[in-house]
């Protein structure tokens, strides 16, 4: 969200006061993650007090194509071909992400201040695992790890030599 916001003009009619504050005051990434408004945005803004178990289907970004195929089958939809188009245009974005992912202390801090979002994500992963018939958390972890690595390698955000960083991030998710 942070780097996307830096490419999004604060004069846009959809810009929020918080977005304008971040851009106009040139708030850095590490200061951004300390702001309460930037923490747990999914659990606070999109899923407050919502029991995910009430949903018939929950898809996970890392499994987007696989989950979309399953949803198409369940709803008898025709096949949809999706071309990835969510690349961030912020200058040196990939290098900045590599630096963040390489800083274990920063990753730990991000996970800590976003504990509620991490718990929401884990609950969604558990429900997906249940739907897919995965019998234990290790199986779900292995599937998540593989999908996360594929996604990151696909987008070329983290080179293969940073596999240890990926393992750390995935451990924090579980």
ABEGO torsion letter per residue (X at the ends): XAAAAAABBAABAABBAAAAAAAAAGBBAAAAAABAAABGAAAAAAABGBBAAABABBBBAAAAAAAAAAAAAAAGBBBBBBBBAABBABBGAAAAAAAAAABAAAAAAAAAAAAAAAAAAAAAAAAAAAAAGBABAAAAAAAAAAAAAAAAAAAGABBAAAAAAAAAAAAAAX
